[in-house]
Amino acid sequence: RYFLVGSNPAETKYRVLKIDRTEPKDLVIIDDKHVYTQQEVRELLGRLDLGNRTKIGQKGSSGLSRAVSAFGVVGFVRFLEGYYIVLITKRRKMADIGGHAIYKIEDTNMIYIPNDSVRVTHPDEARYLRIFQNVDLSSNFYFSYSYDLSHSLQYNLTVLRMPLETLRTETTQTRQESFDIFEDEGLSTQGGSGVFGVCSKPYEKYVWNGKLLEAVKNTVHRDWLLYIIHGFCGQSKLLIYGRPIYVTLIARRSSKFAGTRFLKRGANCEGDVANEVETEQILYDASVMSFSAGSYSSYVQVRGSVPLYWSQDISTMMPKPPITLDQADPFAHVAALHFDQMLQRFGSPIIILNLVKEREKRKHERILSEELVAAVTYLNQFLPPEHAIIYIPWDMAKYTKSKLCNVLDRLNVIAESVVKKTGFFVNRPDSYCSILRPDEKWNELGGYVVSTGRLQTGVLRTNCVDCLDRTNTAQFMVGKCALAYQLYSLGLIDKPNLQFDTDAVRLFEELYEDHGDTLSLQYGGSQLVHRVKTYRKIAPWTQHSKDIMQTLSRYYSNAFSDADRQDSINLFLGVFKPTEGKPHLWELPTDFYLHHKNTLSLSQTRRSYTYWWTTGVLKHLPLPFDEVTCAENRHKLTVKKFHKYEEEIDIHNEFFRPYELSSFDETFCLAMTNSTRDFMPKNVGIDPSPFTVRKPEETGKSVLGNKSNREETVLQRKTAASAPPPPSEEAVSSSSEDDSGTDKEDEGAVSQRSTPVKVTDTGDNTKITENVVQSTKDVYGVNLSDVPSEDDLAIYARFVQLGQSQHKQDKSSQQFCSKHHFDKVINLIPISSFSQDNIYEVQPPRADRKSIEIFHAHIQAGRGNMQPLGKDDFLMYREYIRNRYL
């Protein structure tokens, strides 16, 4: 037997799975439905160890031995012999959302379960194993223990806002069929100590190990099921005068109709399209972590192939094979299924931004445009006009070639109109300043406004032919526009506008470039060919040679390695299942029949050509059907009650891990990309705001910096955090030697304060200090003239007089009665709302009675006078002991 022992992060609760190794082809797993403490697990493993030993001292009598340590189970898979278990053996933290960590899989291990004594060998097993392992799980697969990555932030937080009454009824219903016999023990001890937890079913389209977990889904506890997504995840820190704002980009690649560039085009018979990726940008204030108290905002957009039956024949070995429409679809059946899925998940309006070429000498890309227009026109006949699908055609290639038009300016106009229609998600109501200083653009914003904030309704669906280069640039521009609104909604900028060449946009652009490169490698076999800089026409001349190399790399990958990658994806996702007596995967001439189920069997029910949406969807529009509180959606939720002191819901312990030894060098939030460290210029006196436009030559990281430089800086980040910075010119003029070693980050600030002092003190030795001290132009950004003007001197004299008079008034008021009239003293009228308004006095905060009592009790305890414990203290202590040790 194999014993799989799993624990929570704090290692205080354990579960045990028993895997039988005597079955040659079946998977027998026993979950003993008990939560063990650390002591109980040790005793259990000790007893098993003793029980499995033969005579003491005999050779090979090891008893129980540890096979592998892992961070999670990806799933179980079987080819032609017995089952394998796939385990995550290495992970790396990639992002953090509200205290919930998101990890990237770095390494996995496949272990064959049946014992060698019962193993039935098959000659083709090794080949299937090699094909399965061709899907590199260490490249861009992500998971989280406590956050549902398959759903958007809006969905996850909307579920959390479910009414309490609904949760109570759900808990009472599910308690009878509770999986764990000890799970609800002691919950009804005290009223009010319970906290409700909601767990939703993952969205299957974006889960990549759904088929691998299918064999055990109904036999093991849900804590064992770890769902993984494929795509991209990146996070950067935007520092706004020291306030940390985390910008996160998550891309979820669809597992339906998944594959490589020329082998997967268009859509299948179920409405799933090729290269479908949902990109979500999440912005939140990292100074407050919890979802209930923090400020969170997100914006979602989608890319995907044109939803028609079309393909390209690569046997001709042409760089651009001709596009062929495989089936006539006069009633837009496939497009209807696809847009029905989108209405359920995103609501309305659905906006299509079609970037394919409109004018061509030989009809190539235009074939798709004409068919898509016909499909959308047909489907819109039956939708209510206010929820119709919006179609925006824009030939991006044509505009790029013309010298008169700026591509990104035009895209910016489209982006503004799109974000205004869909709105975005934010979990807090509009700030008071937006009411005091109303912005025209803000008042025109769409979406759905609720008492707790705003919801995004509808989505932008961008496509070109490949959905790679043009699509990524268009998505970046829409994301940049949405980012401005998100920053404005959190009260971080005064107008919802962001300029190019600011630290914030450069940081966001780098995230999107990484996102585009990753998705392009997964589908097309090479990195992006055309980037944002290409369309801005500021790319260096060396970029052209790189573009040619990426094009050749893409062509080579498509011609020679895509077929093998497609086979491995089909096997990994369970699209093809090896069976005895049937053709092997490598013997199939095409995988068309695997992805199009209607070729093997006719469906009994035919969908209506006019009422093409799912029943109930239209009733709730513009809200997405998946987020509406109704009986159908409640079945997808599992509600559980927790103790309020339980570790599972303790975000502080989850994030800070007080039970682990951690070093600052390896702390994720210090190592991640930082706008101040990686993008802001290092010159003294520079405006530290990340929203200031900077010239290319004065940026911290060159705008034209290539990918290799970026990768080098990523590698250097960990060492840079621990190593002292090199001695700089500014550091020489710091006020004292002791200060320079205390706080490395403050060196720049020290030099700013002390540099002007040096200039005034030196007097005669100005020539010597010119080399050490920077000019006033570098420090302040302006040239200070030698003599101030008379007006400036008069204002300064008046300011000094005001200060002296105030000082006199403060001193004299202590000696004389306040009603006494003074001569030659200016009476200043306070214009502030504070009662005492001068530069020497601060009104102390008022502490309530309970706080004063606690403080006095603390003082007495320090002197040895302990107060007797009350009834509440005893109850709290008893509750803590019960949860911790019993």
N, C-alpha and C positions, 0 to 999 in steps of 0.2 A: 504493500500500500504506500501511497504518497499521502502525507498529511500537510495540508496547506494551512498555515497559521497566519491570520491577518490581524492587524491591530489598528487602532486609531492613532493619529499623529503623536499624542502624548504617551502612548503605550500604557494605557491604564485599562483599556477594554480590548478583549480578544475574541475572535471567532475561529472555529476550526472546521475545515472541509476534509472529508476522507475520500480519496480517489482510489478505486479498486483497480489493481494492475493485473488481475487474473483473467479479465475478459479480453480476447484477442481483437475484437472489432467493435464492441459496444462501449459506451461511456457510462460508468456507474459512479455517481457522486452522491455522497451522503453529507447533508448539512445537519449537525446535531442540535441546531436551534437553541443554543445557549450562549450567553455572553459571559466570558471568563474574565477574572482579574489576572494580574500578572503572576501572583502566587499560585493560583489554580492552574494556569497554563504550564508553569514550571513543574508542578506536581504531576499533571497529566502526561507531559512529555517524559518525565522521569520514570513514571510507571510503565509507559510504552517501551522505553529504553531497556528497562529491567526485564520486561516480559519477552522482548525479542532477542535477548542474549541467550546463547546456549551455555555450555559449561564455561565457568570463569577461567580465563587464560587461554582458551582454545583459539586457534588461528581463525581469523575472519569473524570473530564474535563481536562485531562492532555495535550491535543493537541498532540504535537510531542514529543516522548521520544526516547532517544538513546538506541538501543537494544544491540549493541556490537561494540567494536573497533577492527579493524583487520589490518593485514599487506598485505593482498592479498586474491584473490579468487582462491581456488583450482578448483572449478567447481560446476556443478549442476547435481544431480542424482535423478532418480525416480525408485521406485520398483513397488508396486501395487497400492499405493495411489498417492498423489501429489509429487511435486518436493521438494528436500532439497537443500540448498546452503551450501557448505563446505568452511569455512573461516579459514585463518591462524591467530591465536590469539597471538602466541609467536614465536619468532625467535631468533637465535643466530648466530653471524658472525663467519664463519669458515675459510674463506680465502679471499684474496684480490689479484686480477690480474689486474695490470695496473690501480689502482684506482677504479676498479669495485668490489663491495662487493658480496661475495657468502654467502648465509645464509642457515642455517639448520632449518627445521621446528621443533619447540619444542612442540607446542600444537595447536590443531584445534578445531573448534566448528561447529556442524551441526545444522542448523536452518530449521524448517519445514515452507515452504512458505505459502500454503493456510490457510485461516482463519478457526478457529474452526467451524464457522457457516456453511461453505460449505464443510467441511471435510467428505469424504466418507471412513469409516473405513474398514479395511480388517484384518482378523485374523492372516495372515502370515506376515504382514508388520513388526512387531517387530522383528521377527526372521531374516528377511533379513537385517534389520538395524543392528542387532547384528553381523551378518556375515560380513557386509561391514566394520564395525568399528573394526573388528579383524585385518585388515591391519593397523598396528600402524604407522600413518603418522608422529609421533614424533621420529621414529627411521630411520635415514639415508635417509631422503628425503631432497633434496636441491633445491634452486631456486636463481635466480639473476634478478634484475630489468633491468640491462643494459648490461649484458653479456650473450651470447647464450651458455648455458651449454651443449646443445645437440650436438654441433659441436666442432671439435678440434680447438686449437689455430691457427694452420696452416690455416684452412679453414677461420676462422674469420678474420685473418690478410690478407689473400689472397684476400678476398672480399673487404677489405678496400683499397687494392692497385689497384682496377679497374680503368681504364683510365677515366680521367675527362670528355672526350667527350661522353663516354657511359653513364655516370651518368646524363649529361645534357639532352640527348635524352630521357632517362628513366623518368626524372622529368617532362618534357613537356608532355609525354604520360600519366603519372598518375595524372597530375594536374586536368584534366577535371573530373575524377572520384574520386576526393579527398573526404574523408569521412567528414571532418569538413569544414563547409562553411567559417570559419574564419581562417583556418590553414595557408593559403598562403597570408594572408593580409599583405600588406606593405613590401613584400620581394623585390620588384623591385624598392625600393626608391633610393638606392645607389648601384652603381656597385662595386662588390668585397666584400660587407658586408655579403654575404650569404656563408654558409658552408654546404656541402652535408653530409647527414647522410644515411647510408645503413643499412637496416634491412632485414635479410634473414629468410625464413621459417625454423622452427626447423626441425631437423631430427627425423621423427616420431618414429623410432625404439626405441629411448632412452627416449622419453617423456612418462611419466606415467599417466598424467591426460588428454591425448588427447581426450578420449571418454567423459570425464566429461565436457570438454569445447565445445564439438561438437554442443550442442544445441544452444549456443550463439555465436559461432565463426563468423558467417556472419551477426549478428545483432548489435554487439557492437564494439566500437573503439578498435584497436589492443592494446592500452595501458592497457586495462582491462585484457588481456589474459596473465596469468603468467604460464609459462610452468615449471613443476618440473621434476627432474630426481631422480632416486633411485640408491644407490650404496655406494660410500664412497668419502669423501673429507677431506683432511688433509693438513696443511701447517706448515712448520718449517722455522726458520730463521738461515741461516748459516752466521756467522760473520767472515769475512776474514780480520783480522787486522782492525776491525771497519766498514768495508764496508758491508752493509746488502744485502745478496743474499737470496731470498725467494725460497724455494723448495716446490712445490705443487704437490700433487698426487690426481687426480680426476678419479674415476671409475664410468662408466655409465653402469648400468645393462639394458639389452634389455627387452622391455615390450612385445615382441613377443615370444610366446611359453615359457612364464615365469612360474616358479613354484618351487616345492621342489624336493629334491634329487632323490628319487626312482620313483617319479610319473612323472617326466619330464626327459627323456633321449633322446639322439639322436636329430633328426630333425623332423619338420613337413613338409607337402607337399609343402610349399612355400619357403623352404630353410632356415627357421629360426631355430637356434639350441638352446638347453636348456643351462642354465647357461652361456649365452654369455655376457661377460663383456669387455668393452673397457677401458683400463687403460692408462692414459696420465700423464706423468711427465713434469711439467712446471718449468723452471728455469729462474729467471729474476733478474736484478739488481734493488733493491727497492729504490735506491737513485734517480732514474729518473723514473717518473710514467707513462708518456703518451706512448701509443702504437707507435706513430710516432717517438719519440725521444729516447725511451728506448731500452734496449737490452733484447730480449726475445728469449727463445729457448724451444722446446718441443720435446718429443718422445712418440710415441703411439705404444702399443702392445695389442693383443687381446687374450682372452681365451674363450673356448667354447667346448661343447660336440662334440664327433665325428659325422660328418654330414652324418649319415646313419639312416635307420629305425631300431632302436634297443630298447630293454627295459629289465627291470629286474622285476621278479615277487616277490613281498614282502609278499605274502600270506603264503609262506613257513616259515616265521619268522627266516630265516637264516641271520647271520651277513653279508654274501656275497652271495646274491642270484645269480643264474646262469644267464649269459647274453644270450639273444635270439635275433636273427635277425628276425624281424617281416615280412618284405617284401623283395622279391628279387628285386634288382635294377641293372640289367646288364648294363644299359646305364648311370649309375651314375646320374640320373635325379635330385635327391635331392642335391647331392654334387655340381652339376653344378649350380643350383639356388643359393646355398650358396656362392660359390666362385665368381659368377657373381656379387652379392651384394658387395663382398669385393673388386673386381677389380674397381667397380664404386666409392667406397668410398676411397680406399687407393692406387690404381694404382698397378704396378707390381715392383718387384717380390713378390708373396705371398709365405711365408716360413712357412711350417708346422713343428713344433717340437713335435713329438709324444713320450710321456714318458711312455707309457704302457709297461707291462712286455712282453718280447719276449720268454723267456724260462719258461715253467710251467709244472709240473707233470700232472695236469689235465687242459685241454685247457679251459681257462677262458677269460682273457684279450686279448689273442692273436687273438681271433676271430675278434676283432675290427681292429687290425693292418692289418690283411690279407685283409679285405674288403676295408680298407682305401687306401692301396697300389694299389689295383686293380682299385679303382675309380680314383685316381690321375693319374695313368698310362693311363687310358682310356681318361681322359680329356686333358692330355698333348699332345695327338696325334694331336689335331686340333689347338693348340695354336702355335704361332711362337716360335722357340726355345729360343730366348732371353727373352721372357715373360712367360716361362713355370713355373708351380708351383713347388717349391723346397720342397722336402720331406726329413726330417732328423729324422730317428728313433733312439731312445736312451733309453735303458732299465735302468732307474734311480734306481729302486729298487735293481737290480743285483749289480750295482756299489757301492751302499751304503753298501751292506753286505760284499763286498770284502775288505780285510784289506790292500791290495796293492795299491788300486786306491783312489785318493782323488776326491770326487764327484765334489766339487766346482771348482777345477782346470780344470777338463774336461768341466764343464759347462761354465767356463770362455773362453775356446777356442771356443766353439760354439757361445757364446755371441759376441765375437770379429768378427767372420765371418759374423754373422747376421747383426750387426750394420754397418759393412763395405758395405754390400749389399744394405741395405735400406737407409742409411744416416739418418739425423735427420733435424728438422726444426730450423733455426735461422734467425732472421730478420735483420741481418747486414752482410756486406761482410767480408771475411776473414781478420783478422788483419794483419798489416804490419810485425809484429814480426814473424808470421808463414811463411812469404816469406823470411825474413832474416835468420831464423833458421828453415829450413824445417824439419818436422818430417815425417819419413817413413810411419807410420800408418795413418797420416793425409792425405798424398797424395794419399793413396789407397782408401780413403773413397768414398762410392757411393752416391746415392741420386741424386738430380737435382740442379745444381748450376745456380743461376740467378744473375742479377746485384745487387739485394738488399739483397742477402744472399743465404741460402740453403733451399731446400724443401725435406721432407721425401717422398720417393716414395716406395710403397710396405709396407708390415707389417709382423710381426712375429705372427703366430697363434699357441699358446701352448695348448696342451691338455694332460690330463691323463684320467682316467676313470671318476673321480668325478670333475676334474679341480679345486682342492682345495689345498692340501698340497704340492705335488710335483710341481704342476704348479706355485704356489706362489714363491717357492724357485728359480725355473728356471727364472721366470719373474724378481725376485729381481736381479739375476746375470746379466741378459741382461740390466736391468735398471741401475745397477751400472756401467756397461761398457759404456752405453750411457751417463750417468751423467759425466763421465770423459771427453768425447768428448764435451759435452755441456759447461763444465767449461773451457776447453781449448779454445773453439770457442769464449767465452766471455773474453778471456785474463786473466783468474784468476789462471791458473796453467801452468807450462812450458812444461809439457808432458801429453798426454791424458791417464794417468794411475792413478788409485786410489788403495791404499792399505787397507786391512782389519785393524781393530783396530785403525783407525783414527777417529777423532770427526765427520768428514763429513760423512763417511760411516756408523758410528754408528747411527747418526741422520737419515740417509736415511733408514737404516735397521729397525729402530723403526717405521718409517712411513709405510714401507711395511708390517711389522708384524701387525700393526693396520688395514691396508688395507685387509690383508689376513684373519684376525679374523672376520672382519665385513662381508666380502663376504661369509665366511664359515658359519657364523651364519644364514645369509639370505637363503642360499641354503641347507646346511647340518644340521643345527640345533645345532651346537656346534662350539667352536673356533678351530683354527688349532691344529692338533695333532702333526705333525712334522714341526718344525721351521727351520730357517737358522742355528741356533746353533746346532740342532740335526744333520744336515748334515755336519757341521764343526767338529762334535764330541767333542764339548767343553761344551755341556749341563750338568748341575749338576745332581747328582743322584736323587734329588727330582723331576726332570722333568719327570722321567718315571712314577711316580705315577699320576702326572697331566695328562700325555698322556692317561693313562688308564681311568681316570675319563672323559676326553673329548670323548674318544671312546664310553664309556657307555652312556654319554649324547647324543651323536649323534645317537646311536642305539635306545634309548628311544624316541627321537624326531621323528625319521623316522617311528617307529612302531606305535606311538599313536597320535601324534599331526600334522603330515604332511598333512593328508587328510583334516582337518579343514582349515589349512593355504592355501591349494590349492584351496578350495572352495571360500575363501575370496579374493584371488588374481584373480580368474576368474570373480568374481562379480565386483571387483574394476576396473579391466581393460576393462570391458564391453564385455568380451568373452561370458558370459552368461547374457541374458536379461530376467528378470522375465516377463511372460505374462499370462494373464487370460486363463484358460482352457488347459494350457500345463503343463507338469510335473515340479515340483519345483526343485531347485538346489540340495537339499539333497535327492531327489528321483532318481537322475540319477545314473545308475550303474557305469558309467565311463565318463570322460570328453574328450575321444578320438575324438568324433564327433565334439566337439566344436573347437578343435585346428586344425583338419584336414578338411579343407573346401571341399576337393574333395570327401569326403565320402557322402556328402549331395547332391552335384550337380557336374556334369561333366563340365569341362571348354571347351568352344567352340574352343579355339585356342590351338594347341599343339606345344610346343617348339621343335626346331630342335635338334636332338641328336648329330649333328656334330658342327653346329654353335650355341653353347650353351650360348654365351654371348649376352648382349644387343647391338643393333646396335650403332655404334659410339664410343664404349668403346675402341676397339683395336686401332682405329685411333690416339688416344691421348696418349696411353701408352708410357713411364712408368708413365706419370702424371695421377692422378685420374680424372675420367670424371666429378665428382661433382665440381671440382675446376677450370675447364676450362671455359673461357669466351665464351659462345655460347648462342644462342637464347633460348634453352631449360632451361639453368640455370638462364638466366636473368628473366624468369617468376617467379622464386622463390624469387626474391629480390624486396624490396620496397625501393624506393629512396625518400628522403624528404630533403627539403632545410631549414636550420635554420639560424637565425640571429647569428652572431658571439658572441654576448653578452648574448645569451639565456642560462638559467640555465641548460637546459637538456644536453648541451654539455660542461658544465663547470666542468672539472675534479676536480679542486681545491675545489670547494664548495661541490661536491659530496663526496670527501674523507674526508676533514677536518671538514665539517659541522659547519661553523662559527656561524650559527644561533642557535645552540644547546649548552646547558651547558654540558660539558664533563669533566670527571675526569681521571687522568692518570692511576689510579688503574684499570679502566674498559676499557682502550684503548686496542684494539685487538692486535696491533703490539707490545705492551709491554708485553702482557700476553702470547703470543704464545711461543711454544718451541724454545729455543735459544741454539745454539751450545756452546756458551761461558758459559752461566749460568748453563745449564743442563748436559753438557757432558765434558767440559774442567776441568782438575784437578785444585784444589784450591791452590796447592803449589806455593810458590813464585819462580820466575825464570824459570818457565816452558815455553817452546816455545808455544806462543799463536796460532800458525798456526793450522787450523783444518785439515791439511793434514799431520801432524806429527804422526807417529805410536807410540802408547802408550801401556805400559804393562797393563794387566788387573788390577793389584793392585793399579796403580796410576791414574786410570780414575776417573772423577768426579762422574759418575753414573756407578756402576759396570756392566761389560759386562754380567755377569750372573744374573743380577737383574731380578726378575720375574715381572709378569704383575701387581700384586697388588702393589708393590713398585712404579711402573710407575704411576698407577692411583693415589696413595697417593701424588706423587709429582705434578701431574696435579692439584689436589685439593688445594695443598699448594701454587701454583704459585701466585694466586690472593692476598693472605695474605702476601706472601714474598715480593711482590712489594711495599707494604705500610709499613710493619714493619721494624724497623732498624735491621741490621744483628747482631748476637751475638758477643761479644768482642772476637776477635781472637788474637793469639800470635803475628801476624804481626802488628796488629793495635796498640799494646802497644808501639812499637818503632817508631810511626809516629812522624814527626818533631815538630808539635805543636798541642795543644788540639783543637784549633779553626778549623783546617783543617779537622779533623775527622768528623765533623758534616756537612760540606758543600756538599761533593760529595761522596756518599757511594761507587760508582763504582770505584773511584780513590784510595780507601784505599790501595789496593794491590800495586798499582804503587808507592804510597807514601812510603810504607814500603820498597819496593825494593831500592828506592833511599837512604833512610835514614839508613838502616841497616848497610851498610859498613862504614858509617860515625861514627856510635856508636863504632864500633870495633876499629877504629884508635884513637878515642878520649880517650877511657877508660884507656889504658896503664896498670896500675897495677891491676885494678879490672876486669881482664878477667874472673875470676871464677864466678863472680856475673852475668856477661852478657851472659855467656854460656847458661843459662836457657831461657833467653829472646830472644837472637839473634840466628838465624839458622846458621848451619855450611856453609862454602863456597861451599861444595859439593851440599847442598840443594839449595843454592841461584843461583850458576852459572852452576851447572851441572858438574864441574870439581874440583879436589883438587888443590888449588894454593900452589905452593912450597914456602918455606920460603925466599929463595934468588933467584932472577932472574939470568939467565945465563949471561955470559959476552957478548955474541952476542946480547941478548935482551937489555942489558944496553947500548951497543954501538948504536943500532938502536934508542933507546929512546933519547940518547944524541944528535944524529944527528937530530931527529925530533924537539927537543927543540931549537937547533941552527937555524933550518929553520924558526921556528916561531919567534924567536928574530930578525933574519935578516929581515924578512918581516916587522916586526913592525918598525925597524929602517928605512927601505926604505919608509914606509908610512909617518913617521914623517918628515924625511929629505926632501921628495919630496914637502912638503908644504912650507919649508923654502927656498930651493934653486931651481934653474932652473933644469928642468927634464933632460937636456942634460949633466949636470955636471957629471963627472966620480968620483965614490966613491971608496975609498980603503977599503979593509977588509969587503966588502959587497957582498953577493952572489946574482947575478942577476937571478931571477927566470923567466922562460919563461912560460906564461900561456898556458895550454894545453886544456882549455875549449873553447867552441865556444862563450862564453859570452865575451863582450868587456872588462869589468873590472872584473878581477878575483882574489879577495882575500877575507879573512874571515871578513873584516870590512865593506864591501860596497855592496850594492844591487842596481841594475839599476832600477830606478822607471819606472812603466808602462806608456806608452804614452796614453793620453786621446785625443779623437778626438774633433773637434771644437764644434760640437753640444752638446756633454757631458759637455764641459766647460761652454757653454752658459746656459745649464739647471742648472748647479751647481751655477753659478753667480746669476741666477734668483732666486734660492732657498735662497741664502744668503740675497739678497735684500728683498725678501718676509719676511724673519725673522726680518729685520729692519723696516718693514712697507711700503716699496716701492713696490707696486704691478705693474706688467707689464700688458698692455692692452691685452685682449684676442683676438686671431686671428680667422680667418674664420673656420679653422679645429677644433679648440677648441669648437666653438659654435655648429658645426655639430655633434661632438662626444657627447656633453652634451645633445643635442636634441634627438639623437638616444638612449642614456641611459634612459632619462625620458620616451620616448615612450615605450621602452621595459619593464621598471620597473613598471610604473603606469597606462599606457593607455590600 
